Amino acid sequence: MAKDPTEPATKPGFSDRARLTLQVIRANPTGAIALKILVAVLGGLVVAVGIVLIPLPGPGWAIVILGLIIWAVEFVWARHLLHFTRNKLRGWTSWIARQSWPVRLLIGAAGLVFVTAVLVATLRFSFGVTVADIWQYITTH
């Protein structure tokens, strides 16, 4: 059935415009190579920053996954790795959701202890600050 010409045209969404833009860029051989290089470098930088931030409290893994999303624009292996990562993350969150509250609290406490240990080690070895120094500062100010 043909579309009614009196109906207003719908505006394309962001993903439609992005897909069309990438198709236009890839249509030119130089544009395709430039896009591949840009995606490789930008994704690599984001992944590298994420890897550096993984041991620190914060969004290290989220930044690594963002870099993987950037790579997935051009590289099939990154799409497969991103799909694998999403499936494992969904499996983990599903497993956690099926556990009882005491088990969830224990897992959360273990995560908190790990993050605290990383933070203490980072402060100690990067800045020479110990927990005793922090406690003394808190109690005297």
N, C-alpha and C positions, 0 to 999 in steps of 0.2 A: 504494500500500500504506500502510495506516494505521500510525502509530507505536505501538509497544508501550507501554501505559500503565504498565507495571511498570518500564520503564527510567528511570533518574534523568535529570532535565532537565539539559542542559548550560548552564553559566553563559555569558551573553553576554560577548563580548570587549570591549576598550576601544573599538574602532571601532564596534561595534554600539551600545554605550551612547551614544557621542558622536553617532552618526547619529540615534538616537531622541531624545536631548536637543535637538538642533538642530531636529528635526521638531516637537517640542512648542513650542519657542520661536517657530518660524516660523508656527505655527498661529494665534497671536495677532498681529493687525496691529501693535500697539504693540511686541511682542516682536521681530517681524521687522525693524522700522525700527531699534530699539535694537541688535539684533544686527549689522545692516549698518553702523551708525555705529561700534559698538565694534570691529568687524573692520577697518573702514577706518582708524580712528585708530591702533589697535594695530599693524596691518601697516605703516602709514605711518611710525610711530616706529621700528619695527625696521629698515625699509628705509633710513631716513635715517641711523640709527646705522651700518648696514653700509656705506653710501656714504661716510660720513666715514672709516671704518676701511679702506677699500679700498687707499689708497696706503701704509698702514702695514703692517709685518709682522704677520701674524695672520689671523684668519678673516673678513675683510671680506666677501668674496664669499659665504661660507657664511651670514653673517648676512643679507645681501641676499636670498638664496634662502629663508631661514627667513621673512622678511617676505613674500615672494611666496607661500609656502605658507599663511601666515595669510590673505592676501588671497584665495587660491583657495577658501577656505571659502565665501565669498559672491559672488565676482565671476568670471564666466565668462572674461573677458579675461585674468585672472591665471592661470586654469587653462591657457589656451592658451599663454601666455608661459612658464609653468612647464614645460609639455610640450615646447615648443621648446627651452628651456634644457637640459632633461634630455637631449634628443636630441643637441644640440651637444656637451654634456659627454661623453656616451657615445662620440660620434664622435671627439672629441679623444683620449680615453683609449685608444680602439681604435687610432687612428693611431699614438700613442706606442708602444703595445704591439707594433706591427708593425715598428718601427724597430730597427736594430742597436744594440748597446750603446754604441758611440762616439757615435751620434747622440743617444741618450737622455742620455748624460753631457753632451754639448754643450748640449742643451736645459736640463738641470738646472743647469749652470754659468751659462747665460744668465739663468735665473730667479734664481739666487743673486746674480749681479752686479746685477740690477735691484733686488732687495730690499735689498741693501747700499747701493746708490746712494740709494734712497728713505730708508733709515734715516739715512744720513749727511746728506742734505739736510734731513731733519726735525730732527735734532739741531742742525745749523748754523743754520737759519732760525727754529726755534722756541725753542731754548735758548741759542744763541750758542756752542755747544761744537763745537770742531773735532777732527779726527782727531789732530792734534798734541797738543791738550790731553789727550785720552784716553790717548795713548801716554805722555805725560809722567807722567800720574797712575799708569799701570800700572808704569812703570819706577822710580818713586820710592816706591812703597808696597809 
